[in-house]
Amino acid sequence: MLARLPLPAQLDRTIMTGSLVAGLVAGPILLILLALLAMGRISGVQLVFYAAAAVILFGAIGAVTISNVVHAAMCLIATLLGVAGIYLLLLTEFIALVQVLVYGGGVIILVLFGLMLTNAAADPVVTDGSQKPFAFGIGALLAGTFVAAMLSAQWGLTAPVLVPFRIFGERIFRDFSVPVIVVAILLDIAFTGAFVNARRPEASETTEAAK
């Protein structure tokens, strides 16, 4: 069926490989979760949680292991959508919507445009560097913090609390307006810097350089 579609051969291979990997990995997990749901061992909310957790885990692994930037960005989008699903389970629809619109849409597009404009593929590939010990230390510190937070958290059943959107708007645009503006300025500077660095030299500059 894919051979009849007017798609490039590379896209066909990507679809076939991605579908095969997703089926081999997600199929058994989904079957196990459905079996546990049918036996009454887990609830529907737990099923959605485990499914979203699997999407987050495998999407994050793909984002850091795939060499193709576009494919890694797609894996990162899947991870962010899984996080949005967790927010929905916590009855925080506004944060889930922001997660999809801002991170799943805006930030990923900004990253892709920045990488495309700066011609990152032409840069030399660095396989080792002096920052690895520092990165390992930061990663171990974050992992320890997450583990400590999980062990000290109270995992009891709590009543859901619905917060009106009006309060979100007041907190974002009145109490936290300065951080929002600072983040917007930083993103604008990053995009502008990528555009300036990727600007091709004009014909006169090229001629003078050749002389």
N, C-alpha and C positions, 0 to 999 in steps of 0.2 A: 504493500500500500504506500509506503514512504517513497518507493522508487517512482511512482506516478506523480508525486507532488513536484511542482516546479521549484525545488529548493536546491541550493548548492550541495555538492557531495560532502563537504566538510560539515555542514549543518545536519545532513542526514546521519553521519557518523556520530555527531554529538548527541542527536536525539536518541539513536539506538543505544549508545553507550550509557547515557544518563538514565534512560528508561530501564535498561537491564540492571544497572547498579541499584537504582531505586526499588525495583521489584524484588531483587534478591535480598536487599537489606530491610526494606520496610514491610515486605510481604509477611515473613515469619513473625515479625514483631506485632503487626496488626492482627494476625491470626491468634497469637497468644493472648493479646489483650481482649479480643472478642470472645475467646473461650473462657477467660476469667470472668468477663462480664456476664456470659450466659450461665456460669456456675454460681454467680452471686458473690464472688470473691472480691470484686471491685465494683464501684459505682460508675455511672456515666461520667461524672465529673472527673473521677480518677482516670478513666479511659482517655478523656480529652487531655488531661494533664500529662500523662505518660506519652501520648502521641506528640504533643507539643514539645515535650522534653527531648524526644528522639529527633525531631526536626531541628531543634536548637543544637543538639550535640553533633549530629552529622553535618549540618550546615556549617558549624564553626570549624570542624575538622577539614571540610572541603575548602573553606575560605583561606586557611593557612597552609594547605598542602598543594593546591592546584596552582600550576605555574601561569596559566592563562589568566590575565587580569579580568577579563569580562566574565569568564566562568567563575572565578573566585568572587566577583561582585554578586553574581547570581546566588551563590551559596550564602553570602552574607545577607542578601535580601531574605532568603528562606529562614535564616537564623532570626532576623529581626521580626519576621512575621510570626515565628514561633513564640517569641517574647510577647508580641501583641496578643497572642492567644492566652498566655498566662495572665496578662492583665485583664482580659475579659473574664477569666475564671475568678479573679479577685473583685469583679464588679466595678472595675475602673474603666468604663468605656471611653472616657475622654482621653486618658493616658494611652489606651490602646490605639485610638484614632490618631493621636499625635505621633505615636511610634510608627505607624504605617506611613503617614503623610510626610513627616519630617525626616526620619531616619531611613525608612524603606524607600522613600522617593527622593527627597531633596539631597540628603547627604550622599547617597550612593551615586546619584547623577553628578554631583559636584566632584566626587572622587574620580569618577570615570573621565569627566571632562578635564580635570587637572592632569591625570596621567596621559591622556591623549595629547593635550596641548604641550606638555613638557617633553614629549618624545621619550618616555621612560624606557622604551624598548631599545633605544640606541645607547643607553648608558651601560657601562661595564657591570657585569653581574658579580657581586661580592658574596662569596660563600662563607667567609669567616671575617671576624673583626674583633676589635677590643671591647665592644659593647655587649658581647655575649654574657660575661659574668654579671654585669650590671643588670641586664635584662632577666637573667635567671634569678637574681636576688629579688628583683621587683615581682616577678611571677610567683616565687615562693612566698613572699610576704602577702601578696593578694590571696593566694590559695590558703595560707594560714588564717587570714582574716575571715574568709568565707567559711572555712571549717569551724572556726571558733564561733561565728555568728549562728551557724546551723546548730551547733551543740548547745548553745546558751538560749536559743529561741524557745518560746512557748508555743507548741504546736497544737494547742487546744482549739476546739470549735468556737468561733467568734461570730457574733451577729453582724451581718453586713450593714454598712453605713453608707447611705447614698448622699453624695455631696452635690449640690446644684452647680450647674455650669457658671452661674453668676459669681460664685465664690472663687472658682478657678480663674475667671477673668480678672477679678480684683487682685488675686495673689500674683498673677503673671504680669499684668500691665500696671500695677500700682506698687506692690511690695518688692517684686523682682524685676522691675523694668530695666534697671541698670545692667544686671547680668545678661538679660536677653539682648540688649543693644550691643554689649561688648562682644557676645558670641556672633551676632550678625556682622559686626565690623571685622572680626577676625576671619570669618568665612569669605567676606568680600575681598579682604586683602590677599588671602590665599589664592582665590580665583583670579584676581587681577595680576598677581605676581606670575602665576602660571601662564596667563595670556601674554604678558610682556616678554617672558623668557622664550615663549614659543613663536614670537613674531619673526617672520622671515625677513632677512635683510632686503632692502630695496635694490633696484637695478643699479642705481648710481653707487651705492655702497659696495655692491659686488664688483663693479667695474674698477673702483678705486682700490679695492683689496687685491684685485688681479694685477694691477699695475705695480 
